Amino acid sequence: MIVKWGIIGCGDVANRKGGPALISVERSELVAVASRTPERAREFAARHGAKRYYRTVEELLSDDEINAIYIATPPNVHCKYTVLAAEAGKHVLCEKPMAMNVRECEEMIRACRRNNVKLMVAYYRRGYPNVQWAKRLIEHDVIGEVVLAKVNATGYYNPENPNDPKHWRTNPEIAGGGVLMDFGCHYLDLLLYLFGDITHVKALTETLHCSYSVEDSALLILKFKRGMHGLANFNWNIGVSELSFEIYGTQGKISLIPGDVSMSGDLIVYTKKEGRREIHLKPLQITHQAIVKNFVDSLSGDEDLLCPGEEAIKTNKIIEAAYQSSRNSWSKIDLSCVRV
């Protein structure tokens, strides 16, 4: 089966990640693109070799040559466009996070089931070679029983200019949240992928420094169904960018950096009593390459979806639970001196 794509949205993620991946995979063709800004759609089509462009989503979905839609918009319209695409009989690859909330995620899943089309969310780090390697090491008990996973992802993001093309990420009505929704969701998804379901969360999600109304800090303590613990920290208010993903077992430790392909995302280090071993892997040329290939292969019946909607909704559920946990009252500690 040849997957013939239509793209909704011509922003940064479509230009640098999703769009190039669609035309780099076998049995995958880019047919058309739609944007609210026709000039942007025309330029995108010319840059990536699309046959045509449309001024509206409705025109794109009416194109009979297209059988799959890549939704590369901000989260506030993920649900709307997924439902419309499903009703038009198109399979859907949707950008992360899946939607603004769990209710919208459920609506997307029901629409795709009802119309017998597939739905996958673009948590592309699942397809990274080092993540695949780490999963195999864990499944083969190379570091023994896993008891703890730690994620630390920091950076500085505070766009003060409202004309910044990414300023929408700080608008809760468009993004649904701050650093946890936009950035942290990737690593919560990886924790689910590597270790299975998360059953409990305690969290702090606050705006400690930046001027916007979404959180610039998120700290989560996680309990997994398998019994292990997790600690995840995400910041948009730290002037030094750091990214670490560490997995601790009863017999050793695995370190990997599942970042973008431009980062050091091709190295796994695991340490045991016997010593340290490094595994150097060739990173993907394009971030979305593996998940697009998986999507194409899935439509041909060759393999299961790497991140179907039923799996991606779990990340939204964790995020909603984290926000709720952060709003709950904390135990106050009185450290004042004892009066004699």
C-alpha positions in Angstrom: 0.0 0.0 0.0 1.2 3.5 -0.9 0.4 6.0 1.8 -0.5 9.3 0.2 -0.3 12.1 2.7 -2.0 15.4 3.3 -0.5 17.7 5.9 -2.4 20.1 8.1 -0.1 22.8 9.4 3.1 24.2 7.9 5.0 25.3 11.0 8.4 24.4 12.4 7.6 20.8 13.3 6.2 20.0 9.9 9.1 21.7 8.1 12.0 20.2 10.1 10.7 16.9 11.4 7.4 15.4 10.1 7.4 16.7 6.5 10.9 15.6 5.6 10.2 12.1 7.1 7.1 11.6 5.0 9.1 11.9 1.8 12.1 9.9 3.1 10.3 6.6 3.6 9.4 4.0 1.0 5.7 3.6 0.0 5.1 7.1 1.4 4.2 10.2 -0.8 3.3 13.8 0.1 0.3 14.8 -2.0 -0.9 18.1 -0.5 -0.7 20.5 2.4 -3.2 23.0 4.0 -2.6 26.1 6.0 -4.6 29.1 7.2 -1.9 31.1 5.4 -2.0 30.2 1.7 1.4 31.7 1.0 2.9 29.5 3.7 1.2 26.5 2.2 2.4 27.3 -1.2 6.0 27.7 0.0 5.8 24.5 2.0 4.5 22.5 -1.0 7.3 23.8 -3.2 10.0 23.1 -0.6 8.9 19.5 0.1 7.6 18.5 -3.3 3.9 18.3 -2.6 1.7 18.2 -5.7 -0.7 20.9 -4.5 -1.7 23.0 -1.6 -5.1 24.1 -0.2 -6.4 27.1 1.6 -8.7 25.2 3.9 -8.6 21.9 5.8 -12.0 21.0 4.3 -10.5 21.2 0.7 -7.6 19.0 1.8 -9.9 16.3 3.3 -12.0 16.3 0.1 -8.9 15.2 -1.9 -9.6 11.6 -2.9 -6.0 10.8 -3.6 -5.0 11.4 0.0 -5.5 8.4 2.3 -3.6 9.6 5.4 -3.4 12.9 7.3 -0.4 14.3 9.3 -1.7 16.8 11.8 1.1 19.3 12.6 -0.8 22.0 14.4 -0.8 23.2 18.0 -2.7 20.9 20.4 -5.9 23.0 20.6 -7.1 21.7 17.2 -5.7 18.1 17.3 -9.1 16.7 18.3 -11.1 18.7 15.8 -8.9 17.8 12.8 -8.5 14.2 13.9 -12.3 13.7 14.0 -12.8 15.5 10.6 -10.0 13.3 9.1 -11.5 10.1 10.4 -15.0 11.1 9.1 -13.4 11.6 5.7 -12.0 8.1 5.9 -8.3 9.2 6.3 -5.8 7.5 8.6 -4.2 9.9 11.1 -0.7 10.6 12.4 -1.1 13.4 15.0 1.5 15.5 16.6 2.1 15.4 20.4 0.7 16.0 22.9 -2.3 14.0 21.7 -4.8 16.7 22.7 -5.7 19.3 25.2 -7.1 16.9 27.7 -8.2 13.3 28.3 -11.7 13.9 27.1 -10.5 15.1 23.7 -8.2 12.1 23.4 -11.1 9.8 24.0 -13.2 11.6 21.4 -10.3 11.1 18.9 -10.0 7.4 19.6 -13.8 6.8 19.3 -13.9 8.7 16.0 -11.1 6.7 14.4 -12.6 3.4 15.7 -16.0 4.4 14.4 -14.6 5.1 10.9 -12.2 2.1 10.8 -9.1 4.3 10.4 -5.8 4.1 12.3 -4.6 6.8 14.8 -1.0 7.2 15.9 0.5 10.0 17.9 4.0 11.3 17.0 6.0 10.3 20.1 8.9 9.8 17.8 11.5 9.0 20.4 10.1 5.5 20.7 11.7 4.8 17.4 15.2 6.0 18.3 17.9 3.3 18.0 19.2 4.0 21.5 15.7 3.7 23.0 15.1 0.4 21.1 18.5 -0.8 22.5 17.6 0.2 26.0 14.3 -1.6 25.8 16.1 -4.8 24.8 18.6 -4.5 27.6 15.8 -4.0 30.1 13.8 -6.9 28.8 16.8 -9.2 29.0 17.5 -8.1 32.6 21.0 -6.9 31.7 21.0 -4.6 34.8 18.8 -6.9 36.9 15.5 -5.8 38.2 14.8 -2.1 37.4 13.9 -0.2 40.5 14.3 3.5 39.5 14.2 5.7 36.4 15.3 9.3 36.4 14.7 12.0 33.8 16.2 15.5 34.0 15.4 17.9 31.1 16.2 21.6 31.6 16.5 24.6 29.4 15.4 28.3 29.2 12.4 29.3 27.2 10.7 32.6 27.8 9.6 34.3 24.5 8.6 37.8 25.5 7.8 38.9 21.9 4.1 37.9 21.1 5.1 37.7 17.4 7.5 34.9 18.2 6.2 32.0 16.0 6.4 29.7 19.0 4.8 32.0 21.5 1.6 29.9 21.4 3.5 27.3 23.6 3.0 29.6 26.5 -0.8 30.2 25.9 -2.8 27.6 27.9 -5.8 28.0 25.6 -3.6 26.8 22.7 -1.0 24.6 24.3 -3.0 23.2 27.2 -0.2 23.6 29.6 3.5 24.6 29.8 6.8 22.6 29.9 5.0 19.4 31.1 2.6 19.4 28.2 5.0 20.6 25.5 8.3 19.0 26.4 7.8 16.6 29.4 5.2 14.6 27.5 7.9 13.0 25.4 9.7 11.6 28.3 6.6 10.5 30.2 5.7 8.6 27.0 9.2 7.0 27.0 8.8 5.9 30.6 5.5 4.2 29.6 7.1 2.6 26.6 10.1 1.2 28.5 8.5 0.3 31.8 4.7 -0.1 31.3 1.8 1.6 33.1 2.2 4.3 35.8 -0.3 4.0 38.6 0.4 7.0 40.9 1.9 10.4 40.6 2.8 13.2 43.0 3.8 16.5 41.4 4.8 20.1 41.6 3.9 22.2 38.5 4.5 25.9 39.0 5.7 29.1 37.3 8.7 30.0 39.3 10.4 32.6 37.1 8.9 33.3 33.7 6.2 35.8 33.0 3.7 33.5 31.3 0.7 31.8 32.8 1.7 28.2 32.1 4.1 26.2 34.3 7.9 26.7 33.7 8.7 23.9 36.2 7.4 20.4 36.7 8.7 17.8 39.2 7.0 14.4 39.2 7.4 11.4 41.5 6.0 8.3 39.8 4.9 4.8 40.9 4.8 2.1 38.2 2.5 -1.0 38.0 5.6 -3.2 38.0 6.6 -1.7 41.4 9.5 0.5 40.4 9.7 4.3 41.1 10.3 7.2 38.7 11.5 10.8 39.1 11.0 13.3 36.3 12.1 16.9 36.2 11.3 19.4 33.5 12.3 23.1 33.4 11.9 26.1 31.1 13.6 28.4 33.6 17.2 27.1 33.8 20.0 28.8 31.8 21.9 25.6 31.2 20.4 22.9 28.9 20.8 19.4 30.3 19.2 16.1 29.3 19.7 12.8 31.0 17.7 9.6 31.2 19.1 7.1 33.7 17.8 3.6 34.6 18.9 1.9 37.8 18.7 -1.8 38.3 19.8 -4.2 41.0 22.9 -5.2 39.0 23.8 -2.0 37.2 22.7 1.2 35.4 21.8 2.4 31.9 22.3 5.9 30.7 20.9 7.2 27.4 20.1 10.6 25.9 16.9 10.2 23.9 17.0 13.8 22.5 16.7 15.0 19.0 19.0 13.6 16.3 21.0 16.8 16.4 21.9 15.9 20.0 24.0 13.0 21.4 21.1 10.7 20.9 23.2 7.8 19.6 24.9 6.6 22.8 24.0 4.1 25.5 26.2 3.5 28.5 25.5 0.7 30.9 27.6 0.0 34.0 27.8 -3.2 36.1 30.2 -4.5 38.6 32.2 -6.1 35.8 32.8 -2.6 34.2 31.3 -0.1 31.8 30.3 -0.6 28.2 29.4 2.0 25.6 27.2 1.3 22.6 27.5 3.8 19.8 24.6 3.8 17.4 23.9 5.6 14.1 21.1 8.2 14.8 18.2 8.7 12.5 18.6 11.2 9.8 15.2 12.7 10.6 13.5 12.6 14.0 10.2 11.2 12.7 11.7 8.7 10.3 11.1 5.6 12.3 7.5 6.3 13.3 6.5 7.3 9.8 8.0 4.0 8.5 6.1 2.2 11.3 2.9 3.9 10.3 3.3 3.0 6.6 4.2 -0.6 7.5 1.2 -0.8 9.8 -1.2 0.3 7.1 0.2 -2.5 4.9 -0.4 -5.0 7.8 3.3 -5.6 8.3 3.5 -4.5 12.0 1.6 -2.9 14.9 1.5 0.8 15.5 4.4 2.0 17.7 2.2 4.5 19.5 -1.6 4.1 18.8 -4.1 6.5 20.3 -4.9 4.0 23.0 -1.3 4.2 24.2 -0.8 7.9 23.8 -3.8 8.8 25.9 -1.9 7.4 28.9 0.5 10.3 28.8 -2.4 12.8 28.9 -3.9 11.0 31.8 -0.6 11.2 33.7 -0.3 14.9 33.0 -3.9 15.6 34.1 -3.2 13.7 37.3 0.0 15.6 37.9 -1.7 19.0 37.5 -4.4 17.8 40.0 -1.7 16.6 42.4 0.0 19.9 42.3 -3.2 21.7 43.1 -3.8 19.6 46.2 -2.7 20.8 49.6 0.8 20.0 50.9 1.8 19.1 54.4 3.3 22.3 56.0 6.4 21.9 58.1 7.1 24.1 61.0 10.9 24.5 61.5 10.8 27.4 63.9 12.8 27.2 67.1 11.3 25.7 70.2 10.5 28.3 72.8 11.6 27.4 76.3 
